């Protein structure tokens, strides 16, 4: 087969057609990008120009097909008035809550995500990074951008433990929070797509079966998440990339109904399960182990993981090779490039 461009490879993958090698997804790698250009994450967290340079330089090195423009989602919380911890060279996190009391759920209002004047931190952390990144990487590379899913965003605003407790003891309160957050996420996703993201990445680790059962997912997460997806598809005709960490062995069978185009999965559950369950309807992405293979493994460990993933999920097309979650910051560069090398070696055998 002739060599494809990243865009041709991506479009063929979405259509479950043969490809020259597996399409490779980068995930959300601001820490890795900063390290590659010799800076700390603080240097690109709120700087669209530096983030764009880091995005382009890392993509030039990896030649991956689907990339992220150094997203910093703590801008959402800062624009809501929450405080955050922002280590110089590690992931930022919230240090206060938006919904600190039950009364806050009814009384507090969100900003309008479509109004740039109301979102100064989100502009710098997400939206304003897209254009400069696209200019540097060119049109052939697929650009994605990470937005927290409704469950994870609710946990950011309310706290993960209070949210889980309310789901069990005060379900109507939990549903009210999630309903509010659904509208917020819809606006953020819309703004991101209008900024130039062509493959929205909705990441929702709090929706994992490690935290909530399949039935609770149906009761609390499925409807709001699906409505966000329906909005994106109807308003922008964009495909959907959905990632949930951990155990999704039962929830996965709901993704075709939800309108998911690419379901990015963790290495906790065997990749063959996803291929058997949804692989003829949804593109399966994953699931090279981030710690045992990428961070602590060798090039041979990564090669074997790619072989295993490809053998289990690439037959019949509709497979994206990806880490099981984001690359750890200190992943050896040789292990990262081995993803592409091994993809080129093994994919033709199974597709």
Secondary structure, DSSP 8 states (H G I E B T S, - for coil): -----HHHHHHHHHTT---SS-EEE----HHHHHHHTT--THHHHT-HHHHHHHHHHHHHHH--SEEE----THHHHHHTT--EE--TTS--EESS-SS-SHHHHHH-----TT-GGG-HHHIIIIIHHHHHHHHHH-SSSEEEEEEE-HHHHHHHHH-HHHHHHHHHH-HHHHHHHHHHHHHHHHHHHHHHHHHT-SEEEEE-GGGSTTTS-HHHIIIIIIHHHHHHHHHHHHHH--EEEEE--S--TTGGGGHHHHT-SEEE--SSS-HHHHHHHHTTTSEEEEEE-IIIIIISS-HHHHHHHHHHHHHHH-TTS-EEEEESSS--TT--HHHHHHHHHHHHHHHHHH-
